[in-house]
Amino acid sequence: MTKLTQYNPCDTTLKNDVDIAWYLTETLKDDDPMVFVVALGHVVKHRGVAKVAKLAGLNRESLYKIINQKAAPQWSTVSRLLKALDVELHIAA
């Protein structure tokens, strides 16, 4: 029997801020918005949930609910997380 473990691409594949920004940008292209939320959760876990929660002014438990897909984040929460992660969102035609 094979034992599965959680995979976070930020821990192995995405080596720097540029890679992480590319990863988040690519997930925004998916039709399912939860793909971006999952990716954002990967980055938050990589940077440290407690640290990011403090920087974003969020409750750590609420942040865990979002990154574990037990609650859908509001735009204001996503915006605060992006700022705390020092990531900018750009829209292009």
C-alpha angles and dihedrals in degrees: 000000000000118000114218124212131192114268123214112184090202089068097054116009107029106066105174146014092274091055091047092049089050090049093052092045092052093050090055088064092066118099090228110076090203089071087068092045090053091049091048088052090053090054093045091051090047092052093041125270096230092049094047092045090053093047091048094045091239134138109257093223091053090050091052089053090054098046091045090051095242090121133028113234123235119232091254090058093048090049092051091048093051090051092048089051090048091239124140124209116220128190119206135179 
